Structures are given as structure tokens and as C-alpha cells.
Amino acid sequence: MRYLFAILIAGGLFAFYAWAYQANHRTPVPEGCENARPDCQACGIADCALREKMGETKEKEIQTK
């Protein structure tokens, strides 16, 4: 009986996650947030993937100017 409850709880959590994931992707992006980018100077994490991407795009912008 314990295994049945565990399976039902796990199934319910998975179903809730799947529903929330789909609902999030159906929700439109608010106006003004389409190109929202984090300010990487405010964060102290040096090995962040976003910081590396921002650095690459800034280098490309400098090279094209």
C-alpha cells in the first residue's frame, strides 16, 4: 500500500509539473520584456553561462564597429 501511495504522489507531482510547464509556454511575454537581459556586472558569479554569452556578444559588437 505504501508503494501505491508513493506512485500516486509521484504521478501527481509529474502531472502538475507537465501542466505548469505547458501553461508557462502558452503565456505571452509581457510588453517590454521581450529582450530582457541581465546586468552581468550586478552578479558576483564569475563562471555563469550568461556572463560568458554577454562577453562574446560585446566582443562581436566591438569588432563590428
Sequence and secondary structure as in RCSB ss.txt:
>XXXX:A:sequence
MRYLFAILIAGGLFAFYAWAYQANHRTPVPEGCENARPDCQACGIADCALREKMGETKEKEIQTK
>XXXX:A:secstr
 HHHHHHHHHHHHHHHHHHHHHHHHHS   TT TT    TTS   TT HHHHHHHHHHHHHHHH 
